[in-house]
Amino acid sequence: MARKYSRKASAKVGRAMRKRKAGTLKSGKSGKTVKSRKQAIAIGLSEARKEGKKVPPKKKAAKKKTTKKKTAKKKSAKRTAKKKTSRKAKSRKTARKSRR
């Protein structure tokens, strides 16, 4: 069976874990000291990815089934559809009145 991660990738993770234990591993933008084991692993894997080592792609976050934004859009779409039909009906009424 083929390896999921290359030996160099696992070495990167090991190096990150040792740095975390020593207290010298820093996170990317903020530069804060990393205390979480999972975060240290993630940093090691991302470094291996940047170097082109054999590492599976990142898992994407699962999408929620219903979101508030979608339901709000649906409601607003229904409202605008109602308004459009009522405007057409009003314009027909005014057109009939002007004909008489």
Phi and psi restraints in degrees (range 20) as a CNS / XPLOR table:
assign (resid 1 and name C) (resid 2 and name N)
       (resid 2 and name CA) (resid 2 and name C) 1.0 -72.8 20.0 2
assign (resid 2 and name N) (resid 2 and name CA)
       (resid 2 and name C) (resid 3 and name N) 1.0 151.0 20.0 2
assign (resid 2 and name C) (resid 3 and name N)
       (resid 3 and name CA) (resid 3 and name C) 1.0 -74.3 20.0 2
assign (resid 3 and name N) (resid 3 and name CA)
       (resid 3 and name C) (resid 4 and name N) 1.0 141.9 20.0 2
assign (resid 3 and name C) (resid 4 and name N)
       (resid 4 and name CA) (resid 4 and name C) 1.0 -75.8 20.0 2
assign (resid 4 and name N) (resid 4 and name CA)
       (resid 4 and name C) (resid 5 and name N) 1.0 -40.8 20.0 2
assign (resid 4 and name C) (resid 5 and name N)
       (resid 5 and name CA) (resid 5 and name C) 1.0 -119.4 20.0 2
assign (resid 5 and name N) (resid 5 and name CA)
       (resid 5 and name C) (resid 6 and name N) 1.0 144.3 20.0 2
assign (resid 5 and name C) (resid 6 and name N)
       (resid 6 and name CA) (resid 6 and name C) 1.0 -73.7 20.0 2
assign (resid 6 and name N) (resid 6 and name CA)
       (resid 6 and name C) (resid 7 and name N) 1.0 164.4 20.0 2
assign (resid 6 and name C) (resid 7 and name N)
       (resid 7 and name CA) (resid 7 and name C) 1.0 -63.2 20.0 2
assign (resid 7 and name N) (resid 7 and name CA)
       (resid 7 and name C) (resid 8 and name N) 1.0 -37.2 20.0 2
assign (resid 7 and name C) (resid 8 and name N)
       (resid 8 and name CA) (resid 8 and name C) 1.0 -66.7 20.0 2
assign (resid 8 and name N) (resid 8 and name CA)
       (resid 8 and name C) (resid 9 and name N) 1.0 -36.0 20.0 2
assign (resid 8 and name C) (resid 9 and name N)
       (resid 9 and name CA) (resid 9 and name C) 1.0 -64.9 20.0 2
assign (resid 9 and name N) (resid 9 and name CA)
       (resid 9 and name C) (resid 10 and name N) 1.0 -43.3 20.0 2
assign (resid 9 and name C) (resid 10 and name N)
       (resid 10 and name CA) (resid 10 and name C) 1.0 -68.1 20.0 2
assign (resid 10 and name N) (resid 10 and name CA)
       (resid 10 and name C) (resid 11 and name N) 1.0 -29.7 20.0 2
assign (resid 10 and name C) (resid 11 and name N)
       (resid 11 and name CA) (resid 11 and name C) 1.0 -67.1 20.0 2
assign (resid 11 and name N) (resid 11 and name CA)
       (resid 11 and name C) (resid 12 and name N) 1.0 -38.3 20.0 2
assign (resid 11 and name C) (resid 12 and name N)
       (resid 12 and name CA) (resid 12 and name C) 1.0 -62.1 20.0 2
assign (resid 12 and name N) (resid 12 and name CA)
       (resid 12 and name C) (resid 13 and name N) 1.0 -43.3 20.0 2
assign (resid 12 and name C) (resid 13 and name N)
       (resid 13 and name CA) (resid 13 and name C) 1.0 -64.2 20.0 2
assign (resid 13 and name N) (resid 13 and name CA)
       (resid 13 and name C) (resid 14 and name N) 1.0 -42.5 20.0 2
assign (resid 13 and name C) (resid 14 and name N)
       (resid 14 and name CA) (resid 14 and name C) 1.0 -61.4 20.0 2
assign (resid 14 and name N) (resid 14 and name CA)
       (resid 14 and name C) (resid 15 and name N) 1.0 -41.2 20.0 2
assign (resid 14 and name C) (resid 15 and name N)
       (resid 15 and name CA) (resid 15 and name C) 1.0 -63.2 20.0 2
assign (resid 15 and name N) (resid 15 and name CA)
       (resid 15 and name C) (resid 16 and name N) 1.0 -42.3 20.0 2
assign (resid 15 and name C) (resid 16 and name N)
       (resid 16 and name CA) (resid 16 and name C) 1.0 -64.1 20.0 2
assign (resid 16 and name N) (resid 16 and name CA)
       (resid 16 and name C) (resid 17 and name N) 1.0 -38.4 20.0 2
assign (resid 16 and name C) (resid 17 and name N)
       (resid 17 and name CA) (resid 17 and name C) 1.0 -66.2 20.0 2
assign (resid 17 and name N) (resid 17 and name CA)
       (resid 17 and name C) (resid 18 and name N) 1.0 -40.6 20.0 2
assign (resid 17 and name C) (resid 18 and name N)
       (resid 18 and name CA) (resid 18 and name C) 1.0 -65.9 20.0 2
assign (resid 18 and name N) (resid 18 and name CA)
       (resid 18 and name C) (resid 19 and name N) 1.0 -39.5 20.0 2
assign (resid 18 and name C) (resid 19 and name N)
       (resid 19 and name CA) (resid 19 and name C) 1.0 -64.3 20.0 2
assign (resid 19 and name N) (resid 19 and name CA)
       (resid 19 and name C) (resid 20 and name N) 1.0 -39.1 20.0 2
assign (resid 19 and name C) (resid 20 and name N)
       (resid 20 and name CA) (resid 20 and name C) 1.0 -63.1 20.0 2
assign (resid 20 and name N) (resid 20 and name CA)
       (resid 20 and name C) (resid 21 and name N) 1.0 -43.6 20.0 2
assign (resid 20 and name C) (resid 21 and name N)
       (resid 21 and name CA) (resid 21 and name C) 1.0 -64.1 20.0 2
assign (resid 21 and name N) (resid 21 and name CA)
       (resid 21 and name C) (resid 22 and name N) 1.0 -34.7 20.0 2
assign (resid 21 and name C) (resid 22 and name N)
       (resid 22 and name CA) (resid 22 and name C) 1.0 -77.2 20.0 2
assign (resid 22 and name N) (resid 22 and name CA)
       (resid 22 and name C) (resid 23 and name N) 1.0 -17.7 20.0 2
assign (resid 22 and name C) (resid 23 and name N)
       (resid 23 and name CA) (resid 23 and name C) 1.0 87.0 20.0 2
assign (resid 23 and name N) (resid 23 and name CA)
       (resid 23 and name C) (resid 24 and name N) 1.0 20.1 20.0 2
assign (resid 23 and name C) (resid 24 and name N)
       (resid 24 and name CA) (resid 24 and name C) 1.0 -110.8 20.0 2
assign (resid 24 and name N) (resid 24 and name CA)
       (resid 24 and name C) (resid 25 and name N) 1.0 -0.7 20.0 2
assign (resid 24 and name C) (resid 25 and name N)
       (resid 25 and name CA) (resid 25 and name C) 1.0 -79.7 20.0 2
assign (resid 25 and name N) (resid 25 and name CA)
       (resid 25 and name C) (resid 26 and name N) 1.0 124.3 20.0 2
assign (resid 25 and name C) (resid 26 and name N)
       (resid 26 and name CA) (resid 26 and name C) 1.0 -113.1 20.0 2
assign (resid 26 and name N) (resid 26 and name CA)
       (resid 26 and name C) (resid 27 and name N) 1.0 148.8 20.0 2
assign (resid 26 and name C) (resid 27 and name N)
       (resid 27 and name CA) (resid 27 and name C) 1.0 -81.7 20.0 2
assign (resid 27 and name N) (resid 27 and name CA)
       (resid 27 and name C) (resid 28 and name N) 1.0 166.2 20.0 2
assign (resid 27 and name C) (resid 28 and name N)
       (resid 28 and name CA) (resid 28 and name C) 1.0 -57.3 20.0 2
assign (resid 28 and name N) (resid 28 and name CA)
       (resid 28 and name C) (resid 29 and name N) 1.0 -85.4 20.0 2
assign (resid 28 and name C) (resid 29 and name N)
       (resid 29 and name CA) (resid 29 and name C) 1.0 -68.9 20.0 2
assign (resid 29 and name N) (resid 29 and name CA)
       (resid 29 and name C) (resid 30 and name N) 1.0 -49.4 20.0 2
assign (resid 29 and name C) (resid 30 and name N)
       (resid 30 and name CA) (resid 30 and name C) 1.0 -74.8 20.0 2
assign (resid 30 and name N) (resid 30 and name CA)
       (resid 30 and name C) (resid 31 and name N) 1.0 -31.3 20.0 2
assign (resid 30 and name C) (resid 31 and name N)
       (resid 31 and name CA) (resid 31 and name C) 1.0 77.6 20.0 2
assign (resid 31 and name N) (resid 31 and name CA)
       (resid 31 and name C) (resid 32 and name N) 1.0 16.6 20.0 2
assign (resid 31 and name C) (resid 32 and name N)
       (resid 32 and name CA) (resid 32 and name C) 1.0 -76.1 20.0 2
assign (resid 32 and name N) (resid 32 and name CA)
       (resid 32 and name C) (resid 33 and name N) 1.0 153.9 20.0 2
assign (resid 32 and name C) (resid 33 and name N)
       (resid 33 and name CA) (resid 33 and name C) 1.0 -69.9 20.0 2
assign (resid 33 and name N) (resid 33 and name CA)
       (resid 33 and name C) (resid 34 and name N) 1.0 133.3 20.0 2
assign (resid 33 and name C) (resid 34 and name N)
       (resid 34 and name CA) (resid 34 and name C) 1.0 -83.2 20.0 2
assign (resid 34 and name N) (resid 34 and name CA)
       (resid 34 and name C) (resid 35 and name N) 1.0 129.6 20.0 2
assign (resid 34 and name C) (resid 35 and name N)
       (resid 35 and name CA) (resid 35 and name C) 1.0 -114.2 20.0 2
assign (resid 35 and name N) (resid 35 and name CA)
       (resid 35 and name C) (resid 36 and name N) 1.0 -20.7 20.0 2
assign (resid 35 and name C) (resid 36 and name N)
       (resid 36 and name CA) (resid 36 and name C) 1.0 -83.6 20.0 2
assign (resid 36 and name N) (resid 36 and name CA)
       (resid 36 and name C) (resid 37 and name N) 1.0 136.3 20.0 2
assign (resid 36 and name C) (resid 37 and name N)
       (resid 37 and name CA) (resid 37 and name C) 1.0 -64.7 20.0 2
assign (resid 37 and name N) (resid 37 and name CA)
       (resid 37 and name C) (resid 38 and name N) 1.0 -43.3 20.0 2
assign (resid 37 and name C) (resid 38 and name N)
       (resid 38 and name CA) (resid 38 and name C) 1.0 -63.0 20.0 2
assign (resid 38 and name N) (resid 38 and name CA)
       (resid 38 and name C) (resid 39 and name N) 1.0 -39.7 20.0 2
assign (resid 38 and name C) (resid 39 and name N)
       (resid 39 and name CA) (resid 39 and name C) 1.0 -66.6 20.0 2
assign (resid 39 and name N) (resid 39 and name CA)
       (resid 39 and name C) (resid 40 and name N) 1.0 -37.0 20.0 2
assign (resid 39 and name C) (resid 40 and name N)
       (resid 40 and name CA) (resid 40 and name C) 1.0 -63.9 20.0 2
assign (resid 40 and name N) (resid 40 and name CA)
       (resid 40 and name C) (resid 41 and name N) 1.0 -41.3 20.0 2
assign (resid 40 and name C) (resid 41 and name N)
       (resid 41 and name CA) (resid 41 and name C) 1.0 -63.0 20.0 2
assign (resid 41 and name N) (resid 41 and name CA)
       (resid 41 and name C) (resid 42 and name N) 1.0 -44.1 20.0 2
assign (resid 41 and name C) (resid 42 and name N)
       (resid 42 and name CA) (resid 42 and name C) 1.0 -61.6 20.0 2
assign (resid 42 and name N) (resid 42 and name CA)
       (resid 42 and name C) (resid 43 and name N) 1.0 -39.2 20.0 2
assign (resid 42 and name C) (resid 43 and name N)
       (resid 43 and name CA) (resid 43 and name C) 1.0 -65.6 20.0 2
assign (resid 43 and name N) (resid 43 and name CA)
       (resid 43 and name C) (resid 44 and name N) 1.0 -43.6 20.0 2
assign (resid 43 and name C) (resid 44 and name N)
       (resid 44 and name CA) (resid 44 and name C) 1.0 -61.4 20.0 2
assign (resid 44 and name N) (resid 44 and name CA)
       (resid 44 and name C) (resid 45 and name N) 1.0 -42.9 20.0 2
assign (resid 44 and name C) (resid 45 and name N)
       (resid 45 and name CA) (resid 45 and name C) 1.0 -68.2 20.0 2
assign (resid 45 and name N) (resid 45 and name CA)
       (resid 45 and name C) (resid 46 and name N) 1.0 -39.1 20.0 2
assign (resid 45 and name C) (resid 46 and name N)
       (resid 46 and name CA) (resid 46 and name C) 1.0 -66.8 20.0 2
assign (resid 46 and name N) (resid 46 and name CA)
       (resid 46 and name C) (resid 47 and name N) 1.0 -36.1 20.0 2
assign (resid 46 and name C) (resid 47 and name N)
       (resid 47 and name CA) (resid 47 and name C) 1.0 -64.6 20.0 2
assign (resid 47 and name N) (resid 47 and name CA)
       (resid 47 and name C) (resid 48 and name N) 1.0 -40.2 20.0 2
assign (resid 47 and name C) (resid 48 and name N)
       (resid 48 and name CA) (resid 48 and name C) 1.0 -65.2 20.0 2
assign (resid 48 and name N) (resid 48 and name CA)
       (resid 48 and name C) (resid 49 and name N) 1.0 -38.9 20.0 2
assign (resid 48 and name C) (resid 49 and name N)
       (resid 49 and name CA) (resid 49 and name C) 1.0 -61.3 20.0 2
assign (resid 49 and name N) (resid 49 and name CA)
       (resid 49 and name C) (resid 50 and name N) 1.0 -43.0 20.0 2
assign (resid 49 and name C) (resid 50 and name N)
       (resid 50 and name CA) (resid 50 and name C) 1.0 -61.7 20.0 2
assign (resid 50 and name N) (resid 50 and name CA)
       (resid 50 and name C) (resid 51 and name N) 1.0 -34.7 20.0 2
assign (resid 50 and name C) (resid 51 and name N)
       (resid 51 and name CA) (resid 51 and name C) 1.0 -82.8 20.0 2
assign (resid 51 and name N) (resid 51 and name CA)
       (resid 51 and name C) (resid 52 and name N) 1.0 -4.4 20.0 2
assign (resid 51 and name C) (resid 52 and name N)
       (resid 52 and name CA) (resid 52 and name C) 1.0 84.7 20.0 2
assign (resid 52 and name N) (resid 52 and name CA)
       (resid 52 and name C) (resid 53 and name N) 1.0 21.2 20.0 2
assign (resid 52 and name C) (resid 53 and name N)
       (resid 53 and name CA) (resid 53 and name C) 1.0 -75.7 20.0 2
assign (resid 53 and name N) (resid 53 and name CA)
       (resid 53 and name C) (resid 54 and name N) 1.0 166.3 20.0 2
assign (resid 53 and name C) (resid 54 and name N)
       (resid 54 and name CA) (resid 54 and name C) 1.0 -78.1 20.0 2
assign (resid 54 and name N) (resid 54 and name CA)
       (resid 54 and name C) (resid 55 and name N) 1.0 101.8 20.0 2
assign (resid 54 and name C) (resid 55 and name N)
       (resid 55 and name CA) (resid 55 and name C) 1.0 -140.8 20.0 2
assign (resid 55 and name N) (resid 55 and name CA)
       (resid 55 and name C) (resid 56 and name N) 1.0 132.3 20.0 2
assign (resid 55 and name C) (resid 56 and name N)
       (resid 56 and name CA) (resid 56 and name C) 1.0 -60.8 20.0 2
assign (resid 56 and name N) (resid 56 and name CA)
       (resid 56 and name C) (resid 57 and name N) 1.0 152.6 20.0 2
assign (resid 56 and name C) (resid 57 and name N)
       (resid 57 and name CA) (resid 57 and name C) 1.0 -65.1 20.0 2
assign (resid 57 and name N) (resid 57 and name CA)
       (resid 57 and name C) (resid 58 and name N) 1.0 160.6 20.0 2
assign (resid 57 and name C) (resid 58 and name N)
       (resid 58 and name CA) (resid 58 and name C) 1.0 -61.9 20.0 2
assign (resid 58 and name N) (resid 58 and name CA)
       (resid 58 and name C) (resid 59 and name N) 1.0 146.8 20.0 2
assign (resid 58 and name C) (resid 59 and name N)
       (resid 59 and name CA) (resid 59 and name C) 1.0 -80.2 20.0 2
assign (resid 59 and name N) (resid 59 and name CA)
       (resid 59 and name C) (resid 60 and name N) 1.0 136.3 20.0 2
assign (resid 59 and name C) (resid 60 and name N)
       (resid 60 and name CA) (resid 60 and name C) 1.0 -88.8 20.0 2
assign (resid 60 and name N) (resid 60 and name CA)
       (resid 60 and name C) (resid 61 and name N) 1.0 152.3 20.0 2
assign (resid 60 and name C) (resid 61 and name N)
       (resid 61 and name CA) (resid 61 and name C) 1.0 -66.6 20.0 2
assign (resid 61 and name N) (resid 61 and name CA)
       (resid 61 and name C) (resid 62 and name N) 1.0 142.4 20.0 2
assign (resid 61 and name C) (resid 62 and name N)
       (resid 62 and name CA) (resid 62 and name C) 1.0 -71.0 20.0 2
assign (resid 62 and name N) (resid 62 and name CA)
       (resid 62 and name C) (resid 63 and name N) 1.0 138.9 20.0 2
assign (resid 62 and name C) (resid 63 and name N)
       (resid 63 and name CA) (resid 63 and name C) 1.0 -81.8 20.0 2
assign (resid 63 and name N) (resid 63 and name CA)
       (resid 63 and name C) (resid 64 and name N) 1.0 144.0 20.0 2
assign (resid 63 and name C) (resid 64 and name N)
       (resid 64 and name CA) (resid 64 and name C) 1.0 -78.9 20.0 2
assign (resid 64 and name N) (resid 64 and name CA)
       (resid 64 and name C) (resid 65 and name N) 1.0 148.9 20.0 2
assign (resid 64 and name C) (resid 65 and name N)
       (resid 65 and name CA) (resid 65 and name C) 1.0 -68.5 20.0 2
assign (resid 65 and name N) (resid 65 and name CA)
       (resid 65 and name C) (resid 66 and name N) 1.0 -49.1 20.0 2
assign (resid 65 and name C) (resid 66 and name N)
       (resid 66 and name CA) (resid 66 and name C) 1.0 -128.3 20.0 2
assign (resid 66 and name N) (resid 66 and name CA)
       (resid 66 and name C) (resid 67 and name N) 1.0 134.5 20.0 2
assign (resid 66 and name C) (resid 67 and name N)
       (resid 67 and name CA) (resid 67 and name C) 1.0 -117.6 20.0 2
assign (resid 67 and name N) (resid 67 and name CA)
       (resid 67 and name C) (resid 68 and name N) 1.0 160.0 20.0 2
assign (resid 67 and name C) (resid 68 and name N)
       (resid 68 and name CA) (resid 68 and name C) 1.0 -65.6 20.0 2
assign (resid 68 and name N) (resid 68 and name CA)
       (resid 68 and name C) (resid 69 and name N) 1.0 -37.2 20.0 2
assign (resid 68 and name C) (resid 69 and name N)
       (resid 69 and name CA) (resid 69 and name C) 1.0 -63.5 20.0 2
assign (resid 69 and name N) (resid 69 and name CA)
       (resid 69 and name C) (resid 70 and name N) 1.0 -42.6 20.0 2
assign (resid 69 and name C) (resid 70 and name N)
       (resid 70 and name CA) (resid 70 and name C) 1.0 -64.2 20.0 2
assign (resid 70 and name N) (resid 70 and name CA)
       (resid 70 and name C) (resid 71 and name N) 1.0 -44.0 20.0 2
assign (resid 70 and name C) (resid 71 and name N)
       (resid 71 and name CA) (resid 71 and name C) 1.0 -66.6 20.0 2
assign (resid 71 and name N) (resid 71 and name CA)
       (resid 71 and name C) (resid 72 and name N) 1.0 -35.6 20.0 2
assign (resid 71 and name C) (resid 72 and name N)
       (resid 72 and name CA) (resid 72 and name C) 1.0 -66.1 20.0 2
assign (resid 72 and name N) (resid 72 and name CA)
       (resid 72 and name C) (resid 73 and name N) 1.0 -40.2 20.0 2
assign (resid 72 and name C) (resid 73 and name N)
       (resid 73 and name CA) (resid 73 and name C) 1.0 -63.9 20.0 2
assign (resid 73 and name N) (resid 73 and name CA)
       (resid 73 and name C) (resid 74 and name N) 1.0 -41.3 20.0 2
assign (resid 73 and name C) (resid 74 and name N)
       (resid 74 and name CA) (resid 74 and name C) 1.0 -61.9 20.0 2
assign (resid 74 and name N) (resid 74 and name CA)
       (resid 74 and name C) (resid 75 and name N) 1.0 -43.3 20.0 2
assign (resid 74 and name C) (resid 75 and name N)
       (resid 75 and name CA) (resid 75 and name C) 1.0 -64.5 20.0 2
assign (resid 75 and name N) (resid 75 and name CA)
       (resid 75 and name C) (resid 76 and name N) 1.0 -43.3 20.0 2
assign (resid 75 and name C) (resid 76 and name N)
       (resid 76 and name CA) (resid 76 and name C) 1.0 -67.1 20.0 2
assign (resid 76 and name N) (resid 76 and name CA)
       (resid 76 and name C) (resid 77 and name N) 1.0 -34.4 20.0 2
assign (resid 76 and name C) (resid 77 and name N)
       (resid 77 and name CA) (resid 77 and name C) 1.0 -65.6 20.0 2
assign (resid 77 and name N) (resid 77 and name CA)
       (resid 77 and name C) (resid 78 and name N) 1.0 -39.8 20.0 2
assign (resid 77 and name C) (resid 78 and name N)
       (resid 78 and name CA) (resid 78 and name C) 1.0 -64.5 20.0 2
assign (resid 78 and name N) (resid 78 and name CA)
       (resid 78 and name C) (resid 79 and name N) 1.0 -41.0 20.0 2
assign (resid 78 and name C) (resid 79 and name N)
       (resid 79 and name CA) (resid 79 and name C) 1.0 -63.6 20.0 2
assign (resid 79 and name N) (resid 79 and name CA)
       (resid 79 and name C) (resid 80 and name N) 1.0 -45.1 20.0 2
assign (resid 79 and name C) (resid 80 and name N)
       (resid 80 and name CA) (resid 80 and name C) 1.0 -66.6 20.0 2
assign (resid 80 and name N) (resid 80 and name CA)
       (resid 80 and name C) (resid 81 and name N) 1.0 -35.1 20.0 2
assign (resid 80 and name C) (resid 81 and name N)
       (resid 81 and name CA) (resid 81 and name C) 1.0 -64.5 20.0 2
assign (resid 81 and name N) (resid 81 and name CA)
       (resid 81 and name C) (resid 82 and name N) 1.0 -41.2 20.0 2
assign (resid 81 and name C) (resid 82 and name N)
       (resid 82 and name CA) (resid 82 and name C) 1.0 -64.6 20.0 2
assign (resid 82 and name N) (resid 82 and name CA)
       (resid 82 and name C) (resid 83 and name N) 1.0 -42.4 20.0 2
assign (resid 82 and name C) (resid 83 and name N)
       (resid 83 and name CA) (resid 83 and name C) 1.0 -63.4 20.0 2
assign (resid 83 and name N) (resid 83 and name CA)
       (resid 83 and name C) (resid 84 and name N) 1.0 -41.2 20.0 2
assign (resid 83 and name C) (resid 84 and name N)
       (resid 84 and name CA) (resid 84 and name C) 1.0 -62.6 20.0 2
assign (resid 84 and name N) (resid 84 and name CA)
       (resid 84 and name C) (resid 85 and name N) 1.0 -43.4 20.0 2
assign (resid 84 and name C) (resid 85 and name N)
       (resid 85 and name CA) (resid 85 and name C) 1.0 -67.0 20.0 2
assign (resid 85 and name N) (resid 85 and name CA)
       (resid 85 and name C) (resid 86 and name N) 1.0 -38.6 20.0 2
assign (resid 85 and name C) (resid 86 and name N)
       (resid 86 and name CA) (resid 86 and name C) 1.0 -68.8 20.0 2
assign (resid 86 and name N) (resid 86 and name CA)
       (resid 86 and name C) (resid 87 and name N) 1.0 -34.7 20.0 2
assign (resid 86 and name C) (resid 87 and name N)
       (resid 87 and name CA) (resid 87 and name C) 1.0 -66.0 20.0 2
assign (resid 87 and name N) (resid 87 and name CA)
       (resid 87 and name C) (resid 88 and name N) 1.0 -40.5 20.0 2
assign (resid 87 and name C) (resid 88 and name N)
       (resid 88 and name CA) (resid 88 and name C) 1.0 -63.3 20.0 2
assign (resid 88 and name N) (resid 88 and name CA)
       (resid 88 and name C) (resid 89 and name N) 1.0 -42.6 20.0 2
assign (resid 88 and name C) (resid 89 and name N)
       (resid 89 and name CA) (resid 89 and name C) 1.0 -63.8 20.0 2
assign (resid 89 and name N) (resid 89 and name CA)
       (resid 89 and name C) (resid 90 and name N) 1.0 -39.5 20.0 2
assign (resid 89 and name C) (resid 90 and name N)
       (resid 90 and name CA) (resid 90 and name C) 1.0 -65.8 20.0 2
assign (resid 90 and name N) (resid 90 and name CA)
       (resid 90 and name C) (resid 91 and name N) 1.0 -41.8 20.0 2
assign (resid 90 and name C) (resid 91 and name N)
       (resid 91 and name CA) (resid 91 and name C) 1.0 -66.2 20.0 2
assign (resid 91 and name N) (resid 91 and name CA)
       (resid 91 and name C) (resid 92 and name N) 1.0 -33.9 20.0 2
assign (resid 91 and name C) (resid 92 and name N)
       (resid 92 and name CA) (resid 92 and name C) 1.0 -65.8 20.0 2
assign (resid 92 and name N) (resid 92 and name CA)
       (resid 92 and name C) (resid 93 and name N) 1.0 -41.0 20.0 2
assign (resid 92 and name C) (resid 93 and name N)
       (resid 93 and name CA) (resid 93 and name C) 1.0 -63.4 20.0 2
assign (resid 93 and name N) (resid 93 and name CA)
       (resid 93 and name C) (resid 94 and name N) 1.0 -44.0 20.0 2
assign (resid 93 and name C) (resid 94 and name N)
       (resid 94 and name CA) (resid 94 and name C) 1.0 -67.9 20.0 2
assign (resid 94 and name N) (resid 94 and name CA)
       (resid 94 and name C) (resid 95 and name N) 1.0 -32.6 20.0 2
assign (resid 94 and name C) (resid 95 and name N)
       (resid 95 and name CA) (resid 95 and name C) 1.0 -67.9 20.0 2
assign (resid 95 and name N) (resid 95 and name CA)
       (resid 95 and name C) (resid 96 and name N) 1.0 -40.0 20.0 2
assign (resid 95 and name C) (resid 96 and name N)
       (resid 96 and name CA) (resid 96 and name C) 1.0 -63.9 20.0 2
assign (resid 96 and name N) (resid 96 and name CA)
       (resid 96 and name C) (resid 97 and name N) 1.0 -40.9 20.0 2
assign (resid 96 and name C) (resid 97 and name N)
       (resid 97 and name CA) (resid 97 and name C) 1.0 -65.3 20.0 2
assign (resid 97 and name N) (resid 97 and name CA)
       (resid 97 and name C) (resid 98 and name N) 1.0 -38.8 20.0 2
assign (resid 97 and name C) (resid 98 and name N)
       (resid 98 and name CA) (resid 98 and name C) 1.0 -71.1 20.0 2
assign (resid 98 and name N) (resid 98 and name CA)
       (resid 98 and name C) (resid 99 and name N) 1.0 -26.4 20.0 2
assign (resid 98 and name C) (resid 99 and name N)
       (resid 99 and name CA) (resid 99 and name C) 1.0 -69.8 20.0 2
assign (resid 99 and name N) (resid 99 and name CA)
       (resid 99 and name C) (resid 100 and name N) 1.0 -34.9 20.0 2
